[in-house]
Amino acid sequence: MTEASDNGAMRAVKDCLAGSVGGIAQVFAGQPFDTVKVRLQTQPDVYKGTMDAVRKTLQNDGPSGFYKGTTTPLVGVGLCVSIQFLVMEHMKRTFGRINSTPSGQAPVLTPVQLYAAGATAGIANSVVSGPVEHIRVRLQVQTSGAAAQYKGPGDCIRQIYRSFGLKGIYKGQLPTILRELNGYGMYFLAYEALVQRKMASTGKARSEISSALVCMYGAAAGFAMWLTSYPIDVVKSKLQTDGFAGDKRKYSGSIDCLRKTIQQEGAKGLFRGITPCLLRAAPANAATFIGFEMAIRALG
């Protein structure tokens, strides 16, 4: 094995480890907001708005209700974010070589290249994020107590796989792929463009950018992702909490779900739950990028 391949493998390991740190930070910062978002998206007849969802969740499930389904994303999101950053950093280096970036110099990518790199990372991520989010949203929307269908993530996976196989685990995968493709294209485009601009205007290295700015750029990336991808996320959540067969199944697919949502709730139905989603975007994605950047700096 050559020295270059050794360095490449070590760089990939560091990207994965740093991504895991960012993913874990994201879950703890964003899970309560995500629970409220998913309940508003999938149960429009139960909750009148954000504060009503917060109040009823506290009333029915207590404070722990906001962290329902956390085990799955804690493991899964750590893996997902590792994949995102691993692929994104690899794509940045690939485009850097295409752009003939001098050795030792940080690659400067065009907006199209940044979007393409992020979109590639999103597609790779969807292989894991699809089933992780499917299990999470099913746990998030059920109430606690005897009426709960699933006892936890493991029980949820077992029940679905036993009855519907791998296809059931990957329910809602098409809108997941579409959301990840555009969402992470915009996500990494926004973050990396801001970082590149700061480096160019100040002459500072990436590691010299302040933590406050990293958090601000991470928050901006979160807004860029969700403001351009939210309707797709609504369709995904509705499909992933829908029944699997018979009378319990409301939607035959993504297009049918989109059509019925607009028909029954109007266009605003595609934006239900966006308030907690945008409230979540700042802390969750600030935590993601500060976790990643700090870990990368520590790992060297």
N, C-alpha and C positions, 0 to 999 in steps of 0.2 A: 504494500500500500504506500503511495507517495505521500510526501509531506503535505502537499496541497489537499489531498483527500482526507488526511488526518485532520487538518485544520478545518475543512468543510464539515466533517462529522462532528467535531467539537463545537463548531459554531451552531450547528443544528440542535445539538443537545442543550446548549445554553439558551437558544431561542425557545425551545420547548419548556425548559424549567422556568424561564422568565414569563412565558405565556401562562403557565399554570398559576404563578403568583398573581398575575393580573386577573385571571379568571376567578380565583377564590375571592379576591378583593371585590370583584364585580358582584358576585352572588350576595355577599353579606351587605353590601351597600344598596343593592337594587331589589332584593327579593320581596320586601313588603309592597313596594310600588307595583311590581309585576303581578303579584297576587290580585291586587285591586283592579289592575288593567284587564287581566284575563276574566275576572268575574263580570266586569262591565261588558266586555266583548261578547261573552257567551250566554249571559243571563239577563238580557235587557228587560224582561218582565219582573225581575226580582229587585233590581237596584235602579234608583232614579238618577243617580249621579255619583260622582267621586266620594263626596262626604257621606252619602247614604250607604255606599258600599263599605266605607271604613267603619261607620257606626254599626252596621249589621254584622260585619265580620268580628268586631270586638264583642258584640252582644252574644253572638252564637258560638264563637270559637275561642274568644279570649285573645290576648296579644300573640299567643303562639300560632293563631290562625293565619297571621301574615307570613309566617315561615313554613306553611304547609308545603310539602313536596320539596323541601330544601335539600334533602340528602341526594336526590337525583341530580339537580344542577350543580351541587357542590363537587361531585365527582365528574359529572358530564361536562359542565361548563369549563372546569379546569382543563379537561381534555380538549374541548372545543376551542378555547382561546389559545391553547398550545398549538393546535393545528393552524389556526388563523395566522398567528405570528410566525410560525415555522414557514408556511407557504409564502406569506407576505415578504418576509426577509429574503427568502430564496428568490422570489420574483424580482425584488429590488436589485439584488446582486446580478441576476440574469440580464435585466434591462441596463444595468450599469455597464456590463461587458458589451452589450449591443451599442451603447452610447460611447464606447471607448473611454470610459472613466479611468483616469490614471490610477495606478496601484496605490493604495493607502488613502485615497481621497473618497469622501462620502459620495455615492452616486446621486446625481440630480436627475429626476425623472420628469417627463412631461405630464400634464394632467391626464391625458389619455392613457399613458403607461401606468400612472398611479391607480386610475380606475380599473384598468385591466388586471393589475396585480391584486387589488382588493377583491375584485369579482372572482378571480381564481381562488383566492383564499376562502371566500364565502362558499363557493361550490364544494371545495374539499371539506369544509367544515360541516356542510349540510348532511353528510353521511352519518355524523354523530349527533348533530343538533336536532335532526328530525325526530328520532325516537326519544331522545332526552326530553325535548319539549313536549312531546306527546304524553309521556308519563307524567311530567310535571303538571301540565294543565289539567289532566284528569284528577289529580290529587288536589289541585288548587280549588277546583269548583265544587268539590263535594264537601258537605258539612260534617262536622265531627259527630261521634256517637254511634248508636246502633244502626242508624240509617246509612252509614258510610259503606260504600260498595267495596272499597279497597282498604286493606289494613296498612299498606305502605308501598313504597316503590317496588319491592320484590314481589309482593302479592299482586300488584297491578300488572307487572310484566308477565307473571305466570298465568294469570287469568286470560289476558289478551292472547298470549302466544298459544295457550292450550286450545282456545276456541277459534282463533283466526290466523295463527301462524305468523311468519315474519312479515307478511303483507299487512297484518293488523298492527304490528309494532310500528311500521312505517306509514301509517295512515296520515294523510295530509302532506305527503312528501313533495308533491309538485309545487304547491305554493311556498313550501319551505325553501326549496331550491331557488325559486324566483325571488323570494325575499332576501335570501342570503347573497345571491348574485348582485342585485342592485344595491342592497343595503350596505354590504361591506365594500362594494366599489366606491360608494359615496363616503363611507365611514373613513376608510384609509386615505382616500383622495383628500378629504378635508384636513385630517390630522397631519399627514405628511406634507401637504402643500404649505400649511402654516409653519411647520418645523423648517422646511426648506427656505421659506421666505425669511424667517428669523435668522437662520444661519447665514444667509446671503447678505442681509442688511447689517449684521453685527460682526461678522467674521468669526463668530463663536463656533466651537465644536458642538455636536449634538449633546454630549455629556455635560456641557456647561449651561444648557438652557435651564432656567430656574424651575423648581417644583411647581410653583404657582402657575407659570405659563404652561407647563405640561398638563396640569389639571384643567386649565382653561381650554387648551386645544383638544383635550379628551372630551370635555363637555360639548364643544362645538362639533366634534365628530359624531357624538351621540345624536345631536339634533339633526345633523345632515342625514344620518341613517334613517331615523324614524319619520322625519317630515316627508321623505321621498318613498317610504316603503310601508307606511302604516296600514293602508287598506288591504295590502296583501297579507299582512299579519292578522288582520281581523278574519279574513277568509280561512287562513291556516288554523286559527284557534277554534273557529266554529266547526271546521271539519274534524279536528282532533278531539273535540268533546262530543261530537255527534255519535249516535248509535251506529252499530256495525251492520245490522241487518233488520229486515222486517219493519214493523211500525215504529221502532225506536230510531230508525234512520231517516233524517230529514232531507239530506242532500245527497244527490247521486255523484257529485264531483265538484270541482272548483268553480266551473262556470255556473252550474246550477246554484251553488251557494251564493255566488256574487249576485245572480239574478234575483233570487228570493230575498236576499238581504235588502237590496235596493227597493224591491217591490213592497216589502213589509215594513221597512224602517226608513226608507228614503236614503238619499246619498249620505245623510248624517250617520246612518248606521255603520258606514265604513270607517267612521272616525270615533265610534264609541270607545271610551277608555283612553283617549289620547292624552287627556290631562295628566293622569298618574304616570303615563308612559313618558311624557316630556319632563315631568318632575323627577322621574327616575333617571332620565338620560344624563343629566349633569353629574350627580354623585357617582352613579354606577360606572360611567365611562371615564370620568376623572380618575376613579379608583383603579380601573383597568390599566390605563396608560401610565399612571404614576407607579403602580405595582410592577408593570413590565419594565419601564425605564430604570427604576431603582434596582431591580433585580439584575438587569443587563449590566449596569454600572458596577454592581457588587461582584458579578461573575467575571467581569473583564472582557 
